[in-house]
Amino acid sequence: MAPAGQNRRLAMKWRSVLCTALFLCGTVLLSACGGGEMPAPAEPPASSEVSAPSQPEEVPAPSESASSSEPELPPEPEPPKPWDGMVIPEGCKAEWKIEQGKLVLVSYEFTNGANVLLPTGKPYSIGMSCFENNAKLRAVTIPADVTEIQFGAFKSTGLWQIIVPATVKELGDAVFADCNQLVQAEIVGMPETGKQTFARCKALQSVQLGEGVIRIEEGAFEHSGLKKITLPGTLSNVEKYAFDYCNLKTIVYNGDWEAKKSTLTIGEQNEALLTATQS
C-alpha cells in the first residue's frame, strides 16, 4: 500500500491536469463560436484606385432633319434706298451714293451716246468725273432734277454741245474741260461758272451765259477756241485768266458793252475780253 501522503499528492496532480485540459477546451470552443476579439479590417491593396464619379449622359442634339421640318421665316425686306423711285431710261444703268445728305449719280451706262437721257424723279447731283474720258458721249440732256454738276463730270468727253439748265445752281471746276469736240455751250442762270469750266476746248465756237450769271471764274475759257460769247447784264466779275489765250473776237450784249465793261471787275490776263468788239 502506498503511503497516504503520496496518494494525496498524486490526486492533486491529476486534478491540476484535468483543470488545464478543461480550460483549453473552453478556449477552443469560445474561439470557434466567435466569442473572441473581432479581427481588424483588411487594408485595401496599395495599387487600388478610387474611381471618378460618373458623368451625366449627354442629350443628343436634334438632328438636321428634325430642325429642317420647322417652317423657315421669310427674309426681312430691305430698307428703302434714297434712289428708289428714280426713273432710269431704258437700256441705261445708274450707280448712286449719298454724299453730305445729297443724292449723287456716281456712274452711268448708256447705249445711245448721240442722245443720252439722264435719270429723273428726284433732285440729285452729277458726281465728280461721272462721265470723264467717255468718248462715246456726244450729246446729253440734263433734266430739271439735276441741281449740281461736280468737278470734271464731263471732262474729256466727246460732247458736241451742252445746255446747263437754270435748275443747276452749282457748277464744279473743269466740268467740261478738254472736250475737244465741243462746239456750242449754254449756261442758263447759275451765279458763277466754276474754274476752268471750258478750258482747252479747242473746237469751241460760241458760249451763251444767261441772266443770273454774276461771275466768270478763273481760267473758265483759257486756251480754248472760243470766238463768240453772249454776256448777261447781271455779270459783275471776271476773274484772272478767264479768257487767257483764247480766240475771243465777238461780244453779244443787250446794251452798251463799252459802258458795261467799265463797271466790271476784271482780273489780269483777260486781254481777249477787253479787245473783243460788240456785235
Stockholm file with secondary structure:
# STOCKHOLM 1.0

chainA/1-279         MAPAGQNRRLAMKWRSVLCTALFLCGTVLLSACGGGEMPAPAEPPASSEVSAPSQPEEVPAPSESASSSEPELPPEPEPPKPWDGMVIPEGCKAEWKIEQGKLVLVSYEFTNGANVLLPTGKPYSIGMSCFENNAKLRAVTIPADVTEIQFGAFKSTGLWQIIVPATVKELGDAVFADCNQLVQAEIVGMPETGKQTFARCKALQSVQLGEGVIRIEEGAFEHSGLKKITLPGTLSNVEKYAFDYCNLKTIVYNGDWEAKKSTLTIGEQNEALLTATQS
#=GR chainA/1-279 SS CCCHHHHHHHHHHHHHHHHHHHHHHHHHHHHHTTCSCCCCCCCCCTTCCCCCCCCCCCCCCCCHHHHHTSCCCCCCCCCCCTTTTCBCCTTCEEEEEEETTEEEEEEEECSCTTSEECCBSSCEEECTTSSTTCTTCCCEECCTTEEEECTTTTTTCCCSEEEECTTCCEECTTSSTTCTTCCEEEECSCSBCCTTTTTTCTTCCEEEECTTCCEECTTTTTTCCCCEEEECTTCCEECTTTTTTCCCCEEEESSCHHHHHTTSEECSSCHHHHHCEEC
#=GC SS_cons         CCCHHHHHHHHHHHHHHHHHHHHHHHHHHHHHTTCSCCCCCCCCCTTCCCCCCCCCCCCCCCCHHHHHTSCCCCCCCCCCCTTTTCBCCTTCEEEEEEETTEEEEEEEECSCTTSEECCBSSCEEECTTSSTTCTTCCCEECCTTEEEECTTTTTTCCCSEEEECTTCCEECTTSSTTCTTCCEEEECSCSBCCTTTTTTCTTCCEEEECTTCCEECTTTTTTCCCCEEEECTTCCEECTTTTTTCCCCEEEESSCHHHHHTTSEECSSCHHHHHCEEC
//
